[in-house]
Amino acid sequence: MTESDERLGEWLDGALTDAPQELAVRIRTALPVGWRDASLEQGSIILKDAAASELRVLLERGCETRRAAAGLLTVDALVTYACELLALSGAEIEPGAIAILDAIGGTLPRIRTTT
């Protein structure tokens, strides 16, 4: 991982340097209170949970139109940064990646099958 003293706020500020301003604002707004002071070890979990929460809201409102594009990009960015922190952590990637997939998959509506 990067410096052990680094906080999620510092890391994400650096990661968002070249991001479009609207996207950077949406990402920061999606995060819970106190996120800036979280450790990088907690960062992947915080970003994963924020992505799942944002996707849940989008699905509840309906995301079939272009108006949902900014929200979907926000979810994508949150997942991407969660994965990046996982990779930087030096920990085993598979359990963290599975947790991210489970969180995102858990927001999707259940499809009924007729067999």
N, C-alpha and C positions, 0 to 999 in steps of 0.2 A: 504494500500500500504506500501511498505517499507519506508525508510526515505524520507521525502518530499524534501530534498536537493539533493537526489541522482539523477544522470543524467543517461540517457539511456546508454551511453558509459560504465559507471561503472557497471551498472546492467548487461548489455549484456556480458561484459568481464567476470563477475562472472559466468553467465549462460553457457558460452562457455568453461569454464576451462577444462572440461573433454571431450569436443567434439573433433573429429578428426581434425587435423590442416587444412586439405584441406577444410573441411566443414566450419570451423570457418572463414577462409579467404574468401570463397565464400559468406557467409552471410554478412560479413562486406563490401565486395565489392558491394553487391547489394543495400546497403543503400545510401541515398542521402548525399551530402555534408552537413556537420554540424550536422549530426545525433548524434554524441557523446555528444553534449551539450544540446540536447533536453531533456525536462522533461519526467519523466516516464508517466505522463498523456498523452503526445503526442506519447509515444513509441508504443503503440498498433496501432495507426493510421499509423505511419511511417513503422512499420513492415508489416502491412496489405498491404499498398500500394506497398512496395518493393516485397512482395510475388506475388501480381497481375502482376506487371511489369515483374518479372522474368518468370512467367508462360506464359505471352503474348509472350515474346521472344522465349521461348521454343516451343510454338505452331506454331509460324511463321516459325521457322527453321525446325520443324518436330521433334517429340519426340517419335517416334515409335521404336527406337533402344536402345540398352543398353547404347550407348554413352550419352543419355539424363538422365541417372540415377542420376548422381551427381547434375544436375540442378533440377530435381524433388525432390531430398532430400533437396536441399536448399529451395525450395518453401515450402516443408513440415515443415522444421525447422522454417522458418519465420512465418508461420501460427501458429505453436505451441507456439512460444514465444509471438506472439501477443495475443493469448488466455490466456497465463499465466499472462501477464501484465493486461489483462482485469480482471482476477480473483483476482489478488492482489489489484486492484484499490478499491475494495469494492463497486464499482458502480453496477448498474443493468447489469447483464451479457447479457440478451437477446438482447438489441439493438446493443451492440457491436458485438455479435456473428453474428447477422443478417448482419451487415455491412461487416464483414469479408467474410461471405458466398456470399454476393452480389458482392463484389469486385472480388473474385475468379471466381464466376459464370459468371461475366461480361466479362471475358477473353475467355470464351469457345465459339467456333464457333456455330452459329445457325444451327440447324438441320431442314431441310425442311421436312415436312410431306406431304404425298399425301393421302388425305381423300376425 
